Amino acid sequence: MVRSVRVFDEGQASGQLRVPVAAWRWATGSGLVPAADVGPGRWSRAVVEAADPEAVRAALRGPVGAGGRRTG
C-alpha cells in the first residue's frame, strides 16, 4: 500500500497555519521556515506542521513595524 504525501503550496501552507500569505513568504525568505523541500514553492506536511504559527506572525510584525518612521 502506497501512502500519498501531502504537499502544500504557499497559500495552502499559510492557510494551514492560519497566517497571512505575506507572513509565510517572509518566514520562508528569512529562514524561519525551511526552504521548499518537495519542489519549487512546495512544502511537505512535516515542514508545515513543524512551523510555529506565532513565530511566523511575529516574523512579519517585526520588520514591518520597525521600518515605519513617524515624522513631525
KEROLUM-53028 format. One line per field, with one value per residue (C-alpha): residue number from 0; residue in three letters; z, y, x. Coordinates in nm, 2 decimals. Layout:
seq c(NUM, ...)
type c(ALA, ...)
c3 c(Z, ...)
c2 c(Y, ...)
c1 c(X, ...)
This chain:
seq c(0, 1, 2, 3, 4, 5, 6, 7, 8, 9, 10, 11, 12, 13, 14, 15, 16, 17, 18, 19, 20, 21, 22, 23, 24, 25, 26, 27, 28, 29, 30, 31, 32, 33, 34, 35, 36, 37, 38, 39, 40, 41, 42, 43, 44, 45, 46, 47, 48, 49, 50, 51, 52, 53, 54, 55, 56, 57, 58, 59, 60, 61, 62, 63, 64, 65, 66, 67, 68, 69, 70, 71)
type c(MET, VAL, ARG, SER, VAL, ARG, VAL, PHE, ASP, GLU, GLY, GLN, ALA, SER, GLY, GLN, LEU, ARG, VAL, PRO, VAL, ALA, ALA, TRP, ARG, TRP, ALA, THR, GLY, SER, GLY, LEU, VAL, PRO, ALA, ALA, ASP, VAL, GLY, PRO, GLY, ARG, TRP, SER, ARG, ALA, VAL, VAL, GLU, ALA, ALA, ASP, PRO, GLU, ALA, VAL, ARG, ALA, ALA, LEU, ARG, GLY, PRO, VAL, GLY, ALA, GLY, GLY, ARG, ARG, THR, GLY)
c3 c(0.00, -0.11, 0.11, -0.06, 0.09, 0.14, -0.03, 0.03, -0.18, 0.00, 0.00, 0.15, 0.40, 0.52, 0.54, 0.74, 0.99, 0.98, 0.90, 0.61, 0.29, 0.33, 0.67, 0.53, 0.25, 0.50, 0.72, 0.43, 0.29, 0.63, 0.70, 0.99, 0.79, 0.59, 0.22, 0.00, 0.03, -0.22, -0.52, -0.61, -0.39, -0.23, 0.12, 0.28, 0.55, 0.80, 0.74, 0.75, 1.08, 1.24, 1.17, 1.47, 1.37, 1.64, 1.52, 1.16, 1.26, 1.47, 1.18, 0.97, 1.25, 1.35, 1.02, 0.91, 1.24, 1.26, 0.91, 0.98, 1.09, 1.20, 1.14, 1.25)
c2 c(0.00, 0.33, 0.63, 0.96, 1.25, 1.58, 1.87, 2.24, 2.54, 2.88, 2.95, 2.62, 2.63, 2.97, 2.86, 2.55, 2.77, 3.04, 3.32, 3.56, 3.45, 3.75, 3.62, 3.28, 3.43, 3.64, 3.34, 3.12, 3.40, 3.48, 3.11, 3.08, 2.81, 2.57, 2.62, 2.43, 2.06, 1.89, 2.12, 2.49, 2.66, 2.33, 2.21, 1.87, 1.82, 1.76, 2.11, 2.29, 2.11, 2.18, 2.56, 2.77, 2.99, 3.25, 3.28, 3.32, 3.60, 3.77, 3.75, 3.97, 4.22, 4.29, 4.41, 4.59, 4.77, 4.85, 5.01, 5.26, 5.60, 5.89, 6.24, 6.57)
c1 c(0.00, 0.15, 0.07, 0.04, 0.23, 0.05, 0.22, 0.14, 0.19, 0.24, -0.13, -0.22, 0.07, -0.03, -0.39, -0.29, -0.12, -0.38, -0.13, -0.13, 0.05, 0.28, 0.39, 0.46, 0.66, 0.86, 0.92, 1.05, 1.26, 1.42, 1.49, 1.24, 1.07, 1.29, 1.30, 1.06, 1.15, 0.93, 0.99, 0.99, 0.73, 0.61, 0.65, 0.59, 0.33, 0.62, 0.77, 0.43, 0.33, 0.67, 0.63, 0.53, 0.24, 0.32, 0.68, 0.56, 0.33, 0.59, 0.84, 0.62, 0.53, 0.89, 1.04, 0.73, 0.68, 1.05, 1.06, 0.79, 0.90, 0.69, 0.80, 0.66)
